Structures are given as C-alpha cells and as structure tokens.
C-alpha cells in the first residue's frame, strides 16, 4: 500500500456508517414488502388444519422469492463486513500518536481545511502536512500488516 491508497481508505472509512444505514434501510424495505405483508392475514389463535400450512412463518417463507431472501442475506453479510473493516481501521488508526490522529481525522474525516487545522493546534500549515505525512506513512505500515484491511482493499 502507498499513501494514495491510505487516503482512499480514509475517505472510504468516512462513509462506512452511511453505507451501513442505507443497506439496513434496503433490508427493512424488502422485509416489509415481503415478510410483514404476507403474515398479516394469518391469525395465530385460529384453529390449525392438519393437512395445510398453518404456521405464519412457514407461509411467509414459502411465498418470499428466492432472489429477495438472497438479496437480504447479501446486504446483511455486506453490513457485517463493513462493520468488521471499520473496526480494523479504527484499531490501527488508534495506534497513531495523538497529533497525527487529530490532523488526519480533521482533514480526511471531517474535511476541515489546512488553515483551520493549523490554527487549532498552533502549528504552521507546512508542519501540519508533515505531521499528516508521518501519520500516513505509519498507517501504510499498519494497514499493510493487517490482513483484514489488506485483503478487503485488494
């Protein structure tokens, strides 16, 4: 990995929560459309017929198209992977010294301009960029050694 790839990972990291929220909404919409509507007509207190489907869960499961249940499984698995990669990036990022963490976070995650960052920490813009570069170099080593991160971004 190089600095440019690390920058891309940080930009990706910034949007992971939004992507998980979007995926969760898609899952909820699919479940509402196929699962909740299907089971509304079956009453649990009704007598059960010995020779017909009487379980609401069974009826719903049999009426949901395979593609829908597969899509739900894929989005669920993707959210799990996104949570996992976010945790790994956070774990490696937290190994940086405070000043490097602060500058990288403010610039890449919050999108604060260099002048504002330099005023906040009382360093020149050039010094802030140098601190950032040292942090990116360290993240390059850390991310490259982390198998979860390096395999995710291949």
Backbone torsions as a table, in degrees:
resi	resn	phi	psi	omega
1	UNK	NA	151.5	176.8
2	UNK	-125.7	179.8	-176.3
3	UNK	-59.3	-40.6	-178.7
4	UNK	-63.2	-39.5	177.7
5	UNK	-66.3	-37.8	178.2
6	UNK	-64.2	-41.2	177.4
7	UNK	-61.1	-41.8	178.3
8	UNK	-64.5	-39.9	177.9
9	UNK	-63.1	-41.8	178.9
10	UNK	-65.1	-38.5	176.6
11	UNK	-67.1	-38.0	175.7
12	UNK	-63.5	-45.5	-179.7
13	UNK	-55.9	-39.6	-178.3
14	UNK	-58.4	-31.1	-174.1
15	UNK	-104.4	3.1	-176.1
16	UNK	-60.1	-46.3	-178.5
17	UNK	-60.5	-41.3	178.8
18	UNK	-64.6	-39.1	178.8
19	UNK	-65.9	-40.5	177.8
20	UNK	-63.7	-41.9	178.4
21	UNK	-62.0	-44.4	179.0
22	UNK	-62.2	-46.8	179.3
23	UNK	-60.9	-40.1	179.2
24	UNK	-64.8	-39.0	177.0
25	UNK	-64.1	-40.7	177.7
26	UNK	-61.6	-45.4	178.2
27	UNK	-59.7	-47.1	-179.3
28	UNK	-61.6	-41.0	178.9
29	UNK	-64.0	-42.9	177.9
30	UNK	-64.5	-42.4	179.2
31	UNK	-64.3	-40.8	178.1
32	UNK	-63.4	-43.8	-176.4
33	UNK	-67.7	-36.4	-173.0
34	UNK	-108.1	-38.3	-174.8
35	UNK	-88.0	-51.5	-173.2
36	UNK	-70.4	-39.4	-179.6
37	UNK	-67.1	-35.1	-176.4
38	UNK	-70.9	-33.6	-174.3
39	UNK	-92.0	-1.2	-178.3
40	UNK	-69.2	-26.0	-175.4
41	UNK	-86.9	-13.9	-177.4
42	UNK	-95.3	127.8	179.0
43	UNK	-101.7	135.0	-176.2
44	UNK	-72.5	-28.2	-176.1
45	UNK	-83.1	-5.8	-179.0
46	UNK	-71.6	148.6	176.8
47	UNK	-62.5	147.2	-175.7
48	UNK	-97.1	136.9	177.0
49	UNK	-86.2	133.4	-174.8
50	UNK	-67.3	-27.1	-172.2
51	UNK	-111.4	7.3	179.6
52	UNK	-126.4	165.5	176.3
53	UNK	-66.4	125.2	-179.7
54	UNK	-121.0	-12.5	179.7
55	UNK	-81.6	124.6	178.0
56	UNK	-59.7	-38.4	-179.7
57	UNK	-64.1	-43.1	179.5
58	UNK	-64.1	-43.1	179.7
59	UNK	-61.7	-44.9	-179.9
60	UNK	-64.4	-46.1	-177.6
61	UNK	-61.3	-36.9	-179.1
62	UNK	-73.8	-23.6	-177.3
63	UNK	-95.5	-6.4	179.8
64	UNK	-85.6	125.7	178.6
65	UNK	-60.5	146.6	-179.5
66	UNK	-58.4	-39.8	-178.1
67	UNK	-61.7	-34.8	179.8
68	UNK	-70.1	-47.5	-179.8
69	UNK	-65.8	-33.7	176.6
70	UNK	-66.9	-41.3	177.8
71	UNK	-62.2	-43.3	178.0
72	UNK	-61.3	-43.8	178.3
73	UNK	-62.3	-40.9	-179.6
74	UNK	-64.9	-44.6	179.0
75	UNK	-65.9	-37.7	177.5
76	UNK	-63.9	-44.1	178.3
77	UNK	-65.1	-39.8	178.6
78	UNK	-62.9	-43.5	177.8
79	UNK	-61.2	-38.8	178.2
80	UNK	-64.1	-43.8	177.8
81	UNK	-63.5	-41.8	180.0
82	UNK	-63.9	-42.5	176.1
83	UNK	-61.5	-41.7	-179.7
84	UNK	-63.9	-46.5	-178.8
85	UNK	-68.0	-35.3	177.2
86	UNK	-62.8	-43.3	179.0
87	UNK	-63.2	-40.0	179.8
88	UNK	-67.3	-43.6	178.3
89	UNK	-62.5	-44.1	178.9
90	UNK	-60.9	-43.2	-179.5
91	UNK	-60.0	-45.6	-179.3
92	UNK	-71.6	-39.7	178.9
93	UNK	-60.8	-37.8	-178.5
94	UNK	-69.6	-9.0	176.8
95	UNK	-81.3	-9.9	179.4
96	UNK	-73.9	152.7	171.6
97	UNK	-63.1	155.1	-173.5
98	UNK	-50.7	-50.9	-174.1
99	UNK	-63.4	-40.8	176.8
100	UNK	-64.0	-43.3	178.2
101	UNK	-59.9	-46.9	-177.1
102	UNK	-61.1	-47.6	-177.8
103	UNK	-66.8	-45.1	179.9
104	UNK	-63.9	-42.9	179.7
105	UNK	-62.3	-49.2	-176.9
106	UNK	-65.6	-38.1	-177.3
107	UNK	-77.8	-49.9	-173.0
108	UNK	-88.0	-35.3	-176.0
109	UNK	-91.2	-46.0	-178.6
110	UNK	-89.8	-18.5	178.3
111	UNK	73.7	28.2	179.6
112	UNK	-78.4	142.2	-178.7
113	UNK	-74.6	156.1	-176.1
114	UNK	-57.1	-40.9	-177.8
115	UNK	-61.6	-43.7	179.9
116	UNK	-65.6	-40.1	178.5
117	UNK	-63.1	-45.1	-177.7
118	UNK	-64.1	-36.1	178.2
119	UNK	-66.8	-40.6	-178.1
120	UNK	-64.5	-37.8	-175.4
121	UNK	-105.6	1.1	175.4
122	UNK	63.8	41.6	172.6
123	UNK	-126.7	158.9	176.9
124	UNK	-72.4	163.1	178.1
125	UNK	-59.5	-41.6	179.5
126	UNK	-61.9	-43.6	178.1
127	UNK	-63.8	-39.3	178.3
128	UNK	-61.9	-42.6	179.4
129	UNK	-66.3	-37.2	177.5
130	UNK	-65.5	-41.9	177.1
131	UNK	-63.2	-43.6	177.3
132	UNK	-58.6	-44.6	-179.0
133	UNK	-62.3	-40.7	176.6
134	UNK	-63.7	-39.1	177.3
135	UNK	-65.3	-41.5	178.0
136	UNK	-64.7	-38.8	177.6
137	UNK	-63.2	-41.4	178.9
138	UNK	-67.6	-41.2	176.9
139	UNK	-63.0	-34.5	176.9
140	UNK	-58.6	-46.5	178.0
141	UNK	-64.9	-47.2	-176.6
142	UNK	-64.3	-45.8	-179.4
143	UNK	-66.6	-36.7	179.9
144	UNK	-66.5	-33.8	-179.4
145	UNK	-80.4	-18.0	-179.6
146	UNK	-86.4	113.4	-175.7
147	UNK	-65.6	-35.0	-179.6
148	UNK	-63.4	-45.5	-179.1
149	UNK	-69.3	-48.2	-176.3
150	UNK	-64.6	-36.1	178.4
151	UNK	-73.6	-34.4	180.0
152	UNK	-64.5	-37.9	-173.4
153	UNK	-100.4	18.5	177.2
154	UNK	-78.4	NA	NA
